[in-house]
C-alpha cells in the first residue's frame, strides 16, 4: 500500500486550522504542524516523474502533406 501524502497534508492543514487559540500550547502546536506541513509539501515534489512514452518521429513534410 502506498502512502497518500496529499491526504495526510490536508489533514495536517485541517488540524492547524483547528488550533485557533493564542495560548502557548496552541502556538507551539501550530508551529510543529507548520513544520510537518512543509515537509509533506516537499515529499509531494519528490515523487517520481511520469514515464515518458516515445513517439516515432514524423518528418515535417509528411505532416504538411496530411494536413492539406
C-alpha angles and dihedrals in degrees: 000000000000125000118251101220093173092057092044090051091052091052090051090051090050090051090049091054091050092060098078098146124111094216120117095255093051093048093048092046091051090049092051092046090049090057091049092047090052090049092051091049088053091050091052090059092049094064115121113268121249120275112263113224113208118226122205113260115250118201113243091237091060092049091050091050092055094046098055 
